[in-house]
Amino acid sequence: MSEDIGLFEAMYTQRALRYLKSDPVPDDLVRKVIEAGIRAPNGGNSQQWGFV
């Protein structure tokens, strides 16, 4: 993607994906996404998160 799009534009234009690429996701990107999920706010600051 050559240009950045806004969060809401990405959410509003997202389509359901039935077929995913078989390309592996780089480990550093996986770590970055997990780190963002861990730091996301949660109800009551309960810290009960899990990833599949």
C-alpha positions as CSV (number, residue, x, y, z in Angstrom):
1,M,0.0,0.0,0.0
2,S,1.7,3.2,-1.1
3,E,-0.3,5.7,1.0
4,D,-1.6,5.7,4.5
5,I,-5.3,5.5,5.0
6,G,-7.3,6.5,8.1
7,L,-8.4,4.0,10.7
8,F,-12.1,4.6,10.0
9,E,-11.6,4.4,6.2
10,A,-9.9,1.1,6.7
11,M,-12.7,-0.2,9.0
12,Y,-15.5,0.9,6.7
13,T,-13.9,-0.5,3.5
14,Q,-12.7,-3.8,4.9
15,R,-14.2,-6.9,3.2
16,A,-14.5,-10.4,4.5
17,L,-11.5,-12.5,3.5
18,R,-12.1,-16.1,2.5
19,Y,-8.6,-16.9,1.3
20,L,-5.5,-15.8,3.1
21,K,-2.0,-15.6,1.7
22,S,0.4,-18.4,2.6
23,D,3.3,-15.9,3.0
24,P,4.7,-16.2,6.5
25,V,4.3,-13.1,8.8
26,P,7.7,-11.8,10.0
27,D,8.4,-12.6,13.7
28,D,9.1,-8.9,14.5
29,L,5.6,-7.9,13.2
30,V,3.9,-10.7,15.2
31,R,5.8,-9.4,18.3
32,K,4.7,-5.8,17.6
33,V,1.0,-6.8,17.2
34,I,1.1,-8.8,20.4
35,E,2.8,-6.0,22.3
36,A,0.1,-3.6,21.1
37,G,-2.6,-6.0,22.2
38,I,-1.0,-6.4,25.7
39,R,-0.9,-2.6,26.1
40,A,-4.4,-2.0,24.9
41,P,-6.9,-0.8,27.6
42,N,-9.1,-3.4,29.2
43,G,-12.1,-3.4,31.6
44,G,-11.0,-2.8,35.2
45,N,-7.4,-3.1,34.2
46,S,-7.7,-6.8,34.8
47,Q,-4.8,-7.8,32.5
48,Q,-6.6,-11.0,31.4
49,W,-5.6,-11.3,27.8
50,G,-4.9,-14.3,25.6
51,F,-3.8,-14.8,22.0
52,V,-4.6,-17.6,19.6
